[in-house]
Amino acid sequence: MTQGDDDAELVEFATKLFGFARSGETENLVNYVDAGVPVNLTNENGDTLLMLASYHGHSETVSALVARGADVNRPNDRGQTPLAGAVFKGEDEVVRILVEAGANPTSGSPTALAAAHMFGRDDYLALLQQTLGE
């Protein structure tokens, strides 16, 4: 096997993992994380497994990744956080899970607070401001 073959296999494997996060295949994904895949693995855009699961509304996957130590505040290369992505997509259960896990509503760009304000989500604004003690 050549280095190129190894690299192609690694890319294929990582693509599969990110696909599990996007599609909410929790059991498949956590089996790999539990076997040693870094829970904060990022793709070429800086998206973590948690970011992809959050953005696509997979609350069970989000919970499982958070339970395994996923960084709830880690932004991608564009400065977006999992919480802001979930607010943007209107994923109520994911927003709740991330807030309970300590996600910072003022981190990233745009922030989760800004996204909630932009989309007129008063329910999210109230929840996010509550976490800030406002």
Buried (B, 14 or more C-beta within 10 A) or exposed (E): EEEEEEEEEEEEEBEEBBEBBBBBBBEBBBEBBEEEBEBBBBBEEBBBBBBBBBBBBBBBBBBBBBEBEBBBBBBBEEEBBBBBBBBBBEBBBBBBBBBEBEBBBEBBEBBBBBBBBEBEBEEBBEBBEEBEEE
